[in-house]
Structure formats: C-alpha cells, structure tokens
Amino acid sequence: MPIVRINISKDAKSEVVKAVSDTVYEAMINVANVPKNDKFQIISRHSSDELVYPAEGYLGIDYTPGIVFIQITWNSGRTTDVKKAFYKAIADGIHAKTGLRKQDIFINLVDVAREDWSFGNGDMQYAPKE
C-alpha cells in the first residue's frame, strides 16, 4: 500500500540510488509490516538548485548537497514507536550501505485511509466492507 517518492541528487551513483530504494523497502517490510512485493517507488534525480534545504540547518541538524528527501504515503494506524524505529532503520541502513550522512536523510510520512488507494483497473481494492 505505500508509495515512496525518493528525491536525490543527479550526481548520485546508480548503486547509491538502488541502495536507498532497497533500504526503504526493507524497512517497510521488516519494521512497518508492509506486505512483500508492495514496492511502488518514484525516484527523481535533481540538480543542486532543485533540492532546497536550510543552509544554516534546522532543529540542530546541518545539511549538505547530498541530502535525500524520502516521502512515504501509506495507510494510517502505525504507532509512534513503529515510526521512530522505521526512521532509524532507514537512516542507519542508508548510511551503512552508502556512507551518506544520517543528517542528510530527510523522511516524511503521509498517513491516509485504506480506501484512498486504487492499484489499477479503477477499482478501490481496499474498499470498506458494507
């Protein structure tokens, strides 16, 4: 049910992009209890002027041009503890696989209702039971 949007520098190597993609998917499966094969991702590469962040930092975190924006839209209902573990798994995993700074892993979750999805055919696969 999740759809993941990954926005990354156009200078990122293909191996880094794949590692980011795979790490997010692994965290969805292992931490957030997302079903296997539920891997829908949109990966966009951007020039440096298209990845905008506060140069002076925010909330005590400093950023570099290596910033990666990850936005995940998924069904609501996960606890704060699950979300915290999910963020950590992604940041730790990306850092371990690529060397990217954890500070540069920006994650945003968008919680939606189950009926807010159509996986094709114009059907509402998760329609409420009547």
C-alpha atoms as an extended CHARMM CRD file, in Angstrom:
* protein
*
       130  EXT
         1         1  MET       CA              0.0000000000        0.0000000000        0.0000000000  PROA      1               0.0000000000
         2         2  PRO       CA              2.8230000000        2.5310000000        0.3670000000  PROA      2               0.0000000000
         3         3  ILE       CA              4.0600000000        4.7120000000       -2.4210000000  PROA      3               0.0000000000
         4         4  VAL       CA              7.5610000000        6.0660000000       -1.9330000000  PROA      4               0.0000000000
         5         5  ARG       CA              8.9920000000        9.1870000000       -3.5040000000  PROA      5               0.0000000000
         6         6  ILE       CA             12.7620000000        9.4980000000       -3.3580000000  PROA      6               0.0000000000
         7         7  ASN       CA             14.3460000000       12.7800000000       -4.4360000000  PROA      7               0.0000000000
         8         8  ILE       CA             18.1060000000       12.6270000000       -4.7750000000  PROA      8               0.0000000000
         9         9  SER       CA             20.9660000000       14.4630000000       -6.4590000000  PROA      9               0.0000000000
        10        10  LYS       CA             21.5090000000       13.7990000000      -10.1510000000  PROA      10              0.0000000000
        11        11  ASP       CA             25.1420000000       13.1960000000       -9.1810000000  PROA      11              0.0000000000
        12        12  ALA       CA             24.2800000000       10.1870000000       -7.0100000000  PROA      12              0.0000000000
        13        13  LYS       CA             25.6830000000        6.9640000000       -8.4260000000  PROA      13              0.0000000000
        14        14  SER       CA             23.2530000000        4.2660000000       -9.5610000000  PROA      14              0.0000000000
        15        15  GLU       CA             24.4730000000        1.9850000000       -6.7570000000  PROA      15              0.0000000000
        16        16  VAL       CA             23.5870000000        4.6460000000       -4.1770000000  PROA      16              0.0000000000
        17        17  VAL       CA             20.1180000000        5.1640000000       -5.6490000000  PROA      17              0.0000000000
        18        18  LYS       CA             19.4990000000        1.4030000000       -5.5990000000  PROA      18              0.0000000000
        19        19  ALA       CA             20.7390000000        1.1200000000       -2.0090000000  PROA      19              0.0000000000
        20        20  VAL       CA             18.4090000000        3.9300000000       -0.8920000000  PROA      20              0.0000000000
        21        21  SER       CA             15.4760000000        2.2990000000       -2.6900000000  PROA      21              0.0000000000
        22        22  ASP       CA             16.2330000000       -1.1630000000       -1.2890000000  PROA      22              0.0000000000
        23        23  THR       CA             16.7830000000        0.1390000000        2.2560000000  PROA      23              0.0000000000
        24        24  VAL       CA             13.4230000000        1.9120000000        2.3310000000  PROA      24              0.0000000000
        25        25  TYR       CA             11.6990000000       -1.2270000000        1.0500000000  PROA      25              0.0000000000
        26        26  GLU       CA             13.4890000000       -3.4460000000        3.5970000000  PROA      26              0.0000000000
        27        27  ALA       CA             12.4500000000       -1.1310000000        6.4480000000  PROA      27              0.0000000000
        28        28  MET       CA              8.8540000000       -1.1730000000        5.2260000000  PROA      28              0.0000000000
        29        29  ILE       CA              8.8430000000       -4.9900000000        5.3270000000  PROA      29              0.0000000000
        30        30  ASN       CA             10.8880000000       -5.5540000000        8.4900000000  PROA      30              0.0000000000
        31        31  VAL       CA              9.7550000000       -2.6520000000       10.6700000000  PROA      31              0.0000000000
        32        32  ALA       CA              6.4260000000       -1.3380000000        9.3900000000  PROA      32              0.0000000000
        33        33  ASN       CA              4.8520000000       -4.7080000000        8.4960000000  PROA      33              0.0000000000
        34        34  VAL       CA              4.1800000000       -3.8270000000        4.8560000000  PROA      34              0.0000000000
        35        35  PRO       CA              3.3630000000       -6.8770000000        2.6810000000  PROA      35              0.0000000000
        36        36  LYS       CA              6.1580000000       -8.2560000000        0.4990000000  PROA      36              0.0000000000
        37        37  ASN       CA              6.0330000000       -7.2470000000       -3.1760000000  PROA      37              0.0000000000
        38        38  ASP       CA              4.3390000000       -3.9880000000       -2.2100000000  PROA      38              0.0000000000
        39        39  LYS       CA              7.1440000000       -1.9350000000       -3.7260000000  PROA      39              0.0000000000
        40        40  PHE       CA              5.9190000000        1.1550000000       -5.5380000000  PROA      40              0.0000000000
        41        41  GLN       CA              8.5770000000        3.8670000000       -5.7910000000  PROA      41              0.0000000000
        42        42  ILE       CA              9.1530000000        7.0120000000       -7.8070000000  PROA      42              0.0000000000
        43        43  ILE       CA             12.7910000000        8.0730000000       -7.8700000000  PROA      43              0.0000000000
        44        44  SER       CA             13.6140000000       11.5290000000       -9.1620000000  PROA      44              0.0000000000
        45        45  ARG       CA             17.0920000000       12.9230000000       -9.7100000000  PROA      45              0.0000000000
        46        46  HSD       CA             17.6140000000       16.6480000000       -9.2940000000  PROA      46              0.0000000000
        47        47  SER       CA             20.2170000000       19.3090000000       -9.9880000000  PROA      47              0.0000000000
        48        48  SER       CA             21.6220000000       21.0930000000       -6.9380000000  PROA      48              0.0000000000
        49        49  ASP       CA             19.2390000000       24.0460000000       -7.2350000000  PROA      49              0.0000000000
        50        50  GLU       CA             16.2200000000       21.7230000000       -7.1160000000  PROA      50              0.0000000000
        51        51  LEU       CA             16.9690000000       20.1950000000       -3.7010000000  PROA      51              0.0000000000
        52        52  VAL       CA             16.3230000000       23.1020000000       -1.3630000000  PROA      52              0.0000000000
        53        53  TYR       CA             17.1410000000       22.9270000000        2.3520000000  PROA      53              0.0000000000
        54        54  PRO       CA             18.0930000000       25.4570000000        5.0580000000  PROA      54              0.0000000000
        55        55  ALA       CA             21.8040000000       26.1660000000        4.6230000000  PROA      55              0.0000000000
        56        56  GLU       CA             22.0000000000       27.2430000000        8.2710000000  PROA      56              0.0000000000
        57        57  GLY       CA             20.4510000000       23.9450000000        9.3870000000  PROA      57              0.0000000000
        58        58  TYR       CA             17.2020000000       23.1750000000       11.1740000000  PROA      58              0.0000000000
        59        59  LEU       CA             16.4980000000       21.7830000000       14.6540000000  PROA      59              0.0000000000
        60        60  GLY       CA             20.2410000000       21.4000000000       15.2250000000  PROA      60              0.0000000000
        61        61  ILE       CA             20.7580000000       19.3460000000       12.0670000000  PROA      61              0.0000000000
        62        62  ASP       CA             23.0460000000       20.5760000000        9.3060000000  PROA      62              0.0000000000
        63        63  TYR       CA             22.5520000000       19.5160000000        5.6960000000  PROA      63              0.0000000000
        64        64  THR       CA             24.7760000000       19.1150000000        2.6500000000  PROA      64              0.0000000000
        65        65  PRO       CA             24.1230000000       18.8720000000       -1.0930000000  PROA      65              0.0000000000
        66        66  GLY       CA             23.9750000000       15.0990000000       -0.5080000000  PROA      66              0.0000000000
        67        67  ILE       CA             20.5170000000       15.4450000000        1.0690000000  PROA      67              0.0000000000
        68        68  VAL       CA             17.9690000000       12.7720000000        0.1650000000  PROA      68              0.0000000000
        69        69  PHE       CA             14.2630000000       13.5090000000        0.5420000000  PROA      69              0.0000000000
        70        70  ILE       CA             12.0970000000       10.4430000000        1.1410000000  PROA      70              0.0000000000
        71        71  GLN       CA              8.3130000000       10.7570000000        1.3140000000  PROA      71              0.0000000000
        72        72  ILE       CA              6.1630000000        7.7360000000        2.0320000000  PROA      72              0.0000000000
        73        73  THR       CA              2.3940000000        7.7190000000        1.7090000000  PROA      73              0.0000000000
        74        74  TRP       CA              0.8560000000        4.7340000000        3.4920000000  PROA      74              0.0000000000
        75        75  ASN       CA             -2.1410000000        3.5750000000        5.4730000000  PROA      75              0.0000000000
        76        76  SER       CA             -2.5700000000        5.2680000000        8.8310000000  PROA      76              0.0000000000
        77        77  GLY       CA             -2.5100000000        3.3910000000       12.0980000000  PROA      77              0.0000000000
        78        78  ARG       CA              1.1390000000        2.7810000000       12.9080000000  PROA      78              0.0000000000
        79        79  THR       CA              2.3110000000        3.7420000000       16.3790000000  PROA      79              0.0000000000
        80        80  THR       CA              4.8430000000        6.4470000000       17.1540000000  PROA      80              0.0000000000
        81        81  ASP       CA              7.2940000000        3.7500000000       18.2730000000  PROA      81              0.0000000000
        82        82  VAL       CA              6.9930000000        1.9500000000       14.9200000000  PROA      82              0.0000000000
        83        83  LYS       CA              7.5380000000        5.2250000000       13.0640000000  PROA      83              0.0000000000
        84        84  LYS       CA             10.6140000000        6.0500000000       15.1660000000  PROA      84              0.0000000000
        85        85  ALA       CA             12.0780000000        2.5940000000       14.5110000000  PROA      85              0.0000000000
        86        86  PHE       CA             11.2620000000        2.9860000000       10.8250000000  PROA      86              0.0000000000
        87        87  TYR       CA             13.0980000000        6.3260000000       10.5500000000  PROA      87              0.0000000000
        88        88  LYS       CA             16.1100000000        4.8620000000       12.3490000000  PROA      88              0.0000000000
        89        89  ALA       CA             16.2020000000        1.7340000000       10.1840000000  PROA      89              0.0000000000
        90        90  ILE       CA             16.2010000000        3.8310000000        7.0230000000  PROA      90              0.0000000000
        91        91  ALA       CA             18.8470000000        6.3300000000        8.1670000000  PROA      91              0.0000000000
        92        92  ASP       CA             21.0990000000        3.6310000000        9.6500000000  PROA      92              0.0000000000
        93        93  GLY       CA             20.6790000000        1.3450000000        6.6420000000  PROA      93              0.0000000000
        94        94  ILE       CA             21.3780000000        4.0250000000        4.0460000000  PROA      94              0.0000000000
        95        95  HSD       CA             24.4230000000        5.2200000000        5.9910000000  PROA      95              0.0000000000
        96        96  ALA       CA             25.7700000000        1.6660000000        6.3430000000  PROA      96              0.0000000000
        97        97  LYS       CA             25.2690000000        0.8180000000        2.6470000000  PROA      97              0.0000000000
        98        98  THR       CA             26.3120000000        4.1070000000        1.0560000000  PROA      98              0.0000000000
        99        99  GLY       CA             28.2030000000        6.2460000000        3.5470000000  PROA      99              0.0000000000
       100       100  LEU       CA             25.6510000000        9.0450000000        3.1430000000  PROA      100             0.0000000000
       101       101  ARG       CA             25.3380000000       11.1300000000        6.2960000000  PROA      101             0.0000000000
       102       102  LYS       CA             22.3650000000       10.2690000000        8.5000000000  PROA      102             0.0000000000
       103       103  GLN       CA             21.7670000000       14.0110000000        8.8550000000  PROA      103             0.0000000000
       104       104  ASP       CA             21.0660000000       14.1430000000        5.1040000000  PROA      104             0.0000000000
       105       105  ILE       CA             18.2820000000       11.5470000000        5.2220000000  PROA      105             0.0000000000
       106       106  PHE       CA             15.0470000000       13.5550000000        5.3920000000  PROA      106             0.0000000000
       107       107  ILE       CA             11.9180000000       11.4010000000        5.7950000000  PROA      107             0.0000000000
       108       108  ASN       CA              8.2600000000       12.4280000000        5.7020000000  PROA      108             0.0000000000
       109       109  LEU       CA              5.3080000000       10.1080000000        6.2870000000  PROA      109             0.0000000000
       110       110  VAL       CA              1.8270000000       10.8030000000        4.9310000000  PROA      110             0.0000000000
       111       111  ASP       CA             -0.8960000000        8.7420000000        6.6160000000  PROA      111             0.0000000000
       112       112  VAL       CA             -4.0300000000        8.0680000000        4.5610000000  PROA      112             0.0000000000
       113       113  ALA       CA             -7.1540000000        5.9040000000        4.8510000000  PROA      113             0.0000000000
       114       114  ARG       CA             -7.2000000000        2.4320000000        3.2790000000  PROA      114             0.0000000000
       115       115  GLU       CA             -9.8600000000        3.4890000000        0.7770000000  PROA      115             0.0000000000
       116       116  ASP       CA             -7.5660000000        6.2270000000       -0.5960000000  PROA      116             0.0000000000
       117       117  TRP       CA             -5.8990000000        3.7870000000       -2.9950000000  PROA      117             0.0000000000
       118       118  SER       CA             -6.5290000000        2.3190000000       -6.4170000000  PROA      118             0.0000000000
       119       119  PHE       CA             -3.8750000000       -0.1660000000       -7.5010000000  PROA      119             0.0000000000
       120       120  GLY       CA             -5.2710000000       -0.3460000000      -11.0250000000  PROA      120             0.0000000000
       121       121  ASN       CA             -8.3850000000       -1.0230000000      -13.0710000000  PROA      121             0.0000000000
       122       122  GLY       CA            -10.0860000000        1.9830000000      -11.4640000000  PROA      122             0.0000000000
       123       123  ASP       CA            -11.0280000000       -0.2260000000       -8.5050000000  PROA      123             0.0000000000
       124       124  MET       CA            -10.8690000000        0.5590000000       -4.7900000000  PROA      124             0.0000000000
       125       125  GLN       CA             -9.1520000000       -2.6600000000       -3.7210000000  PROA      125             0.0000000000
       126       126  TYR       CA             -9.3400000000       -1.7590000000       -0.0140000000  PROA      126             0.0000000000
       127       127  ALA       CA            -12.9530000000       -0.6000000000       -0.0610000000  PROA      127             0.0000000000
       128       128  PRO       CA            -14.7350000000       -0.6400000000        3.3020000000  PROA      128             0.0000000000
       129       129  LYS       CA            -16.8650000000       -3.7380000000        3.8400000000  PROA      129             0.0000000000
       130       130  GLU       CA            -20.5470000000       -2.9280000000        3.6860000000  PROA      130             0.0000000000
